[in-house]
Amino acid sequence: MRIDWWTLALQTINVLVLVWILARFFFRPVADIVAKRQEEANKLLSDATATRQEAVETLAEVGKMRAGIAAERDRLIAEAQKAAQIEKQDLLAQVSQEIVKLRSEAGAAIARDQEAAEQAIIARASELAVDIAQRMLARLPSGASLAAFLDGLCQKLRALSPEERDSFTSTADHAVEVVTAAPLSKAEIDQIRNALRGAFGSEPSLEVRTDPALISGIELHGPGTIVRNSWRADLNRIREELERAK
């Protein structure tokens, strides 16, 4: 086999020229394109990594915010429960105070009503007693009631201490005041004078006065001592005993 070196040389030159042309106009632009694509891909990867990191950080921030929100919610709920408990206790205290006040007012009202009822009963009893006394007086013979009350008065005078008895007669400047429910006749005044002389051992200076409020009976008013024997005094004593017995 014979080799044509000229043809081989031309073909070699053609191949070198083709390689140069390819390298010049094809491989370099392709390499630039590939490099540019690689650079863009690297940039995209870098951006994706940064974005992912930002997303991770954002998720971490969101987690922190959620934890903070949950903690704040728990704090607000605890404060609301505490405030509600305090409000409940205040309301209960106010209600308790109101109940105590209402009970006190009700008790006071009941006590006032009871007091008024008792006073009305006592007043009515006094009226009935006065009415009964007046009816009994109307049935007694004239002068009989005076004698009975005068007798009781003298007994009370004799029961006094000597000093109390002397207070009626030792002061000459003051007359002994005799108080009766109805005007006295001269004979009744003499009857009183004689009875007092027996009780005191001496005759006191008398001054007679009428007080219908006595209903019936006689009272002796001295400078420092009063001796009562009248139905008004008896009714007042009964009223005081009823008051003490309540």
RANORSUL-V625487 format. One record per backbone hydrogen bond with DSSP energy under -1.0 kcal/mol. NH is the residue of the N-H (numbers start at 1). CO is the residue of the C=O. Records with the same first field share a line. If there is no record, write none. Layout:
# RANORSUL-V625487
NH=CO / CO
This chain:
# RANORSUL-V625487
5=3
8=4
9=5
10=6
11=7
12=8
13=9
14=10
15=11
16=12
17=13
18=14
19=15
20=16
21=17
22=18
23=19
24=20
25=21
26=22
27=22
28=23
30=26
31=27
32=28
33=29
34=30
35=31
36=32
37=33
38=34
39=35
40=36
41=37
42=38
43=39
44=40
45=41
46=42
47=43
48=44
49=45
50=46
51=47
52=48
53=49
54=50
55=51
56=52
57=53
58=54
59=55
60=56
61=57
62=58
63=59
64=60
65=61
66=62
67=63
68=64
69=65
70=66
71=67
72=68
73=69
74=70
75=71
76=72
77=73
78=74
79=75
80=76
81=77
82=78
83=79
84=80
85=81
86=82
87=83
88=84
89=85
90=86
91=87
92=88
93=89
94=90
95=91
96=92
97=93
98=94
99=95
100=96
101=97
102=98
103=99
104=100
105=101
106=102
107=103
108=104
109=105
110=106
111=107
112=108
113=109
114=110
115=111
116=112
117=113
118=114
119=115
120=116
121=117
122=118
123=119
124=120
125=121
126=122
127=123
128=124
129=125
130=126
131=127
132=128
133=129
134=130
135=131
136=132
137=133
138=134
144=141
147=143
148=144
149=145
150=146
151=147
152=148
153=149
154=150
155=151
156=152
157=153
158=154
159=155
160=157
165=161
166=162
167=163
168=165
170=166
176=205
177=221
178=207
179=219
180=209
189=185
190=186
191=187
192=188
193=189
194=190
195=191
196=192
197=193
198=194
199=195
200=196
201=197
207=176
209=178
211=180
214=211
215=212
216=214
218=229
219=179
220=227
221=177
222=225
227=220
229=218
231=216
232=214
234=230
235=231
236=232
237=233
238=234
239=235
240=236
241=237
242=238
243=239
244=240
245=241
